[in-house]
Amino acid sequence: ICCISFASWLSQIVRLPSTECPYHRALGFESGSVTSEQISCSNQDQYMGWYSSWMPSNARLNNQGFGCAWLSKFNDPHQWIQIDLMEVGVVSGILTQGRCDADEWITKYSIQYRTVETLNWIYYKDQTGNNRVFYGNSDRTSTVQNLLRPPIVARYIRLLPLGWHTRIAIRMELLMCMNKCS
């Protein structure tokens, strides 16, 4: 039982855009509570044959074995992986890892978001108004955490790889902003 309603917490975050999130919880990539249907990617209709083992639904933090990550079919700056939160929420961070069984990972990326499917994507900006570049991994196993300050209020989140080692590959988790409950 939370000591403050989600609507009240959301209104506080929206009212105070520079607010840092006091507490974070994993959305559920690793636990499996994020369903395969909630995760999509660019060119997903072309994932056949060998690539069918590397679908975006495999981009789960600490996933192991063959097909342990999302592996983009193409390695260019037009690729993305997208998450549908199913409702508007407050996203406060991103955890990333590389592919578990090969030296392939994302070295840097940008984030886009939107609250409604019909609206345009919005880039997450830095303090100077430029698209924020997040630094990713430098190996296949370490977890890199990037906190969003301020957090994003959105339903849809897109991660857009800007740099990669060998190939675009990722395992990930989103962090959701939570108010402390007593």
JOQUI-V322998 format. One record per helix or strand of 2 or more residues. SS is the DSSP state (H for helix, E for strand). FROM is the first residue (numbers start at 1). LEN is the number of residues. If there is no record, write none. Layout:
((SS FROM LEN) (SS FROM LEN))
This chain:
((H 6 10) (E 23 4) (H 36 3) (E 39 3) (H 44 3) (H 49 6) (H 56 3) (E 70 2) (E 81 17) (E 105 10) (E 122 2) (E 134 2) (E 144 22) (E 169 10))
